[in-house]
Every structure is written in C-alpha cells, then in structure tokens.
Amino acid sequence: MKRKQRHGWGAGDQAEQHYLVQPRALAGGGDIRHISEFLRASGWRDKSRTGGPLHIESPDRTLHVAYDPSVLPGGWTIHGRAEGPNGEWTAQLGQRTPVEIVAGLTDALARPRTAHAPNVWAPLEEQEWDMRFEGENYMATSPDGTAWMQYHQSTDGSAMWWTGAKDKQGNGWTAHFTPTTPMHLVQAFSTELAGPEPVMRPRGHVPLSAQIRTWSVSVKPSQLSRWQQARITAARASTWSRNSVEGSRPRTTAPPYTPAGGIRTRR
C-alpha cells in the first residue's frame, strides 16, 4: 500500500472541497509550508531537527524563522541580527496567525529591499481602516472591527508594534514586533494584514466563527500543486537573478600583488 500523501502536496487528482475565507485575519493558521518552502527556494537553510519544530536560517546566518506549536503560547518567532546598537530585533506571532499574513514579513526577508521609504500605515489607510490616537498610542482598526495594529508606547518609554485579530467569541491571535524591527518588514506585514482578498482553507480547517464569510470551491490537488510550485519557482527565479547581479558587480578590493615580470606559467 502506498504511503498516504500529505494534503495538497501529493498524488491523485480528484477534486476536493475547500473554502475561501474572509476576512483573512480570522482564517486560522494554515499550512506552514507556504512559508518554509518559499524560504528554502530562496536559498535559506533548514536547521530543523527531525521531529522538532521548524527552524530556517538565512544564507548569511543573520535571520532566523522558527515555528513551534508545542510551547506556550506557541507560534512564530522571527529574529534578525545586524551590526550596530539597534541591530537586534524580534517578531513573535501567535500560531493562529494566517500564514499568508506571516508570509508578508518572511517573504520580504528573502527579497531585496526597495528604495522607497516605508510607511506601515499606508496599506491600512488604503483599505479604509480607522486611524486614531489612543493616549500615547497610534491605533488602526479594520472596518469590521476584527483586526487591529497599534504602535504601543509604555509610560517607561519602551515601545513596540502590537497587532492581531479576534472575533466576538474570543478566537484569534496576537503578534508583536520590537521597535527595532525594520519598518519595511512591518509594512510588508501590514500590507497582507489589510489585504481584502480571501484565503483558502481545506474542509475541516475553517475556524468556527460567526464573523467569517465562506465560499465553497472544488479544487484538484494538481491545481494546488501548480499554485504552490508557481510560488516556489518565483522565489528561485528572484534568488537566481539577485545572485547573478551580485556576482556580476565589479570587485571593489584591490587585486593580489603581481610581480613586475608577470606570472610564469609552468610548461
């Protein structure tokens, strides 16, 4: 008997029931391979131990993405390290944070940074979120009131980005970013947080919530595989293009010293 294939990533092509879920912030965690396979295709190293939590490291070893559902509160821990006094930063996201939203941040880790100045609030304003001050904090809330993002400053001067989503039954997730988290990463996260498009979940993986809307769709495993492969291919192409550009840049260091008589070739 053949080993049973994992859902959406194996053989067989019989249509299966899935659901489009909106708002995306309440869609539940989803398949973590949406994140891990993209990073692996981008040249990141899988440092996970057999049977242990996910742990992926960037090629230069300065960035780490981990997912561990077995600890409390469990979820994603993303850590960055660079030179300078503000070089360390951390983002922690609950395990029910939709992978499509987490990927806003993690995908941006593997891509070159744009030259544009980041604006965390711009994607939220474009989707008509309610923007306001609450004391020393700046707050944005989604039109349906289920999701929020806040720049939180305590009385002792410490600050952090705090965000999350919750329905009326109390189901949801929270996440926070240290204030040294690069702003272009926080903006990449807020862009996906505010995204109006629904996300897809297989039958049996749709949260029980009175505040979500669902549409039933039939999807073949081959379709899922093509969509997943397109994302992986895009990551590989971007990585190859970036490495090619970096490899073609002229050397900025001086060439090794060559004697005046040139280098003799052994006959």
C-alpha positions in Angstrom: 0.0 0.0 0.0 1.3 3.4 -0.9 2.0 5.8 1.9 -0.8 8.4 2.2 0.2 11.7 0.6 0.0 14.9 2.6 -3.0 17.0 1.7 -2.4 19.3 -1.3 1.1 18.2 -1.9 0.7 14.6 -3.1 -0.6 12.4 -5.9 -4.2 12.0 -7.0 -6.4 14.4 -8.8 -9.9 14.1 -7.5 -11.5 17.4 -6.7 -11.7 18.2 -3.0 -13.8 20.7 -1.1 -12.1 23.9 0.1 -13.4 27.2 1.3 -12.5 30.8 0.6 -12.5 32.6 3.9 -12.9 36.3 4.6 -11.7 38.3 6.4 -8.3 36.7 6.0 -7.2 37.7 9.5 -9.7 35.2 11.0 -8.9 32.3 8.6 -6.7 30.3 11.0 -3.1 29.4 10.7 -3.0 27.4 7.5 -0.1 25.3 6.1 3.3 26.4 7.3 4.9 25.1 4.1 3.5 28.2 2.5 6.3 30.0 4.3 9.0 27.3 4.7 9.1 26.2 1.1 9.4 29.8 -0.2 12.4 30.4 2.1 14.1 27.1 1.1 13.6 28.0 -2.5 15.2 31.4 -1.7 18.4 29.6 -0.5 17.7 29.5 3.2 19.0 26.6 5.2 16.6 24.2 7.0 18.1 23.8 10.5 15.1 21.8 11.9 15.8 18.7 13.9 14.0 15.5 13.0 10.6 15.6 14.6 11.3 19.0 16.1 10.0 22.5 15.4 10.6 24.4 12.2 13.8 26.4 12.1 15.1 28.1 9.0 18.2 30.2 8.7 19.2 32.8 6.1 22.3 32.2 4.0 24.3 34.8 5.9 23.0 33.4 9.3 21.7 36.8 10.4 18.0 35.9 10.1 16.1 33.0 11.7 12.5 31.9 11.2 11.1 29.4 13.7 7.7 27.8 14.3 6.9 25.8 17.4 3.3 24.9 18.3 4.3 22.7 21.2 5.2 25.5 23.6 3.0 28.2 25.2 1.8 30.4 23.7 3.4 28.8 20.6 3.7 30.1 17.1 6.3 32.0 15.0 9.5 33.6 16.2 11.4 35.7 13.7 14.8 37.1 14.7 17.2 39.4 13.0 20.7 40.4 13.9 22.9 43.1 12.3 25.7 45.4 13.4 25.0 48.5 15.4 23.2 49.3 18.6 19.7 48.7 17.0 20.8 45.6 15.1 18.8 43.0 17.1 15.0 42.7 16.5 12.4 40.1 17.1 8.8 39.4 15.9 6.6 36.9 17.7 3.3 35.8 16.1 0.6 33.5 17.5 0.2 30.1 15.9 -3.3 31.1 14.6 -1.8 34.0 12.6 -2.7 33.1 8.9 0.4 32.0 7.0 -0.5 34.4 4.2 -0.1 37.3 6.6 3.1 35.9 8.2 4.5 35.5 4.7 4.2 39.2 4.1 7.1 39.6 6.6 9.0 36.4 5.8 8.9 36.8 2.0 10.3 40.3 2.4 13.2 38.9 4.4 14.2 36.9 1.3 13.8 39.8 -1.2 15.9 42.9 -1.9 14.7 45.9 -0.1 13.1 48.7 -2.3 14.4 52.2 -2.2 11.1 53.7 -1.1 10.7 54.9 2.4 8.4 52.5 4.3 5.1 53.6 5.7 3.4 51.0 7.9 0.1 52.8 8.0 -0.3 53.4 4.2 -1.7 49.9 3.4 -4.2 50.2 6.2 -5.3 53.7 5.1 -5.8 52.4 1.5 -8.3 49.8 2.9 -10.1 52.4 4.9 -9.0 51.3 8.4 -10.0 53.6 11.2 -6.8 55.5 12.2 -6.6 57.3 15.6 -4.6 58.2 18.6 -5.3 56.5 21.9 -3.3 58.3 24.5 0.4 57.9 23.5 -0.5 55.1 21.1 -1.4 55.2 17.5 -4.1 52.7 16.6 -5.6 51.4 13.3 -8.7 49.1 13.3 -10.2 47.2 10.3 -13.6 48.4 9.0 -15.3 45.3 10.6 -13.5 45.7 13.9 -11.9 42.3 13.9 -8.3 43.3 13.3 -6.0 46.0 14.6 -2.5 47.4 14.5 -1.0 49.6 17.1 2.2 51.4 17.8 2.3 51.0 21.6 4.4 53.2 23.9 4.6 52.5 27.6 5.0 55.0 30.3 8.6 53.9 30.9 9.4 54.9 27.3 9.6 51.4 25.9 7.7 50.8 22.6 6.6 48.0 20.3 4.3 47.2 17.4 1.2 45.3 18.6 -1.3 43.7 16.2 -3.8 40.9 16.0 -7.3 39.8 15.2 -10.2 38.5 17.3 -13.8 37.6 16.8 -16.7 38.1 19.3 -16.1 34.6 20.7 -12.5 35.5 21.6 -10.9 33.4 18.9 -7.9 34.9 17.2 -4.2 35.7 17.6 -1.9 38.5 18.6 1.6 39.4 17.4 4.2 42.0 18.4 7.4 43.4 16.9 10.2 45.0 18.8 10.7 48.7 17.9 13.9 48.0 16.1 12.2 45.7 13.6 12.9 47.2 10.2 10.0 49.3 9.0 9.8 47.8 5.6 9.2 44.4 7.2 6.4 45.8 9.4 4.9 47.4 6.3 5.1 44.2 4.4 3.2 42.5 7.2 0.5 45.3 7.4 0.0 45.0 3.6 -1.0 41.4 4.0 -2.9 42.0 7.2 -5.1 44.6 5.4 -5.4 42.6 2.1 -9.1 42.3 1.1 -8.7 39.0 -0.8 -10.0 35.9 0.9 -7.6 33.0 1.6 -8.3 29.3 1.1 -8.6 26.6 3.7 -9.4 22.9 3.2 -12.5 21.3 4.6 -12.1 20.8 8.3 -9.7 23.6 8.8 -12.1 26.6 8.8 -12.5 28.2 12.2 -15.9 28.2 13.8 -16.7 31.9 13.9 -19.8 34.0 13.3 -17.7 36.8 11.9 -16.2 35.0 8.9 -17.8 34.5 5.5 -17.0 31.4 3.4 -17.5 30.3 -0.2 -17.2 26.6 -1.1 -14.9 25.7 -4.0 -13.8 22.4 -5.5 -10.1 22.3 -6.1 -8.0 19.5 -7.6 -4.6 18.6 -5.9 -2.9 19.3 -9.3 -4.3 22.8 -9.1 -2.9 23.3 -5.6 0.4 21.9 -6.7 0.6 24.3 -9.6 -0.1 27.3 -7.4 2.4 26.2 -4.8 5.0 25.4 -7.5 4.5 28.8 -9.1 5.3 30.5 -5.7 8.4 28.3 -5.3 9.5 29.0 -8.9 9.2 32.7 -8.4 11.4 32.5 -5.2 14.0 30.6 -7.1 14.0 33.0 -10.0 14.3 36.0 -7.8 17.2 34.4 -5.9 19.0 33.5 -9.1 18.5 37.0 -10.5 19.8 38.6 -7.4 22.8 36.3 -7.1 23.6 36.9 -10.8 23.6 40.7 -10.3 25.7 40.5 -7.2 28.1 38.1 -9.0 28.5 40.5 -12.0 29.4 43.5 -10.0 33.0 44.7 -10.3 35.3 43.9 -7.5 35.9 46.7 -5.1 39.0 45.2 -3.5 42.5 45.5 -4.9 43.8 42.5 -6.9 46.5 40.5 -5.4 50.1 41.8 -6.0 51.7 40.6 -9.2 55.4 40.8 -9.7 56.6 43.1 -12.4 57.7 40.2 -14.6 54.2 38.8 -14.6 53.1 35.3 -13.6 55.1 32.5 -15.1 53.2 29.6 -16.5 54.7 26.1 -15.9 55.3 24.3 -19.1 
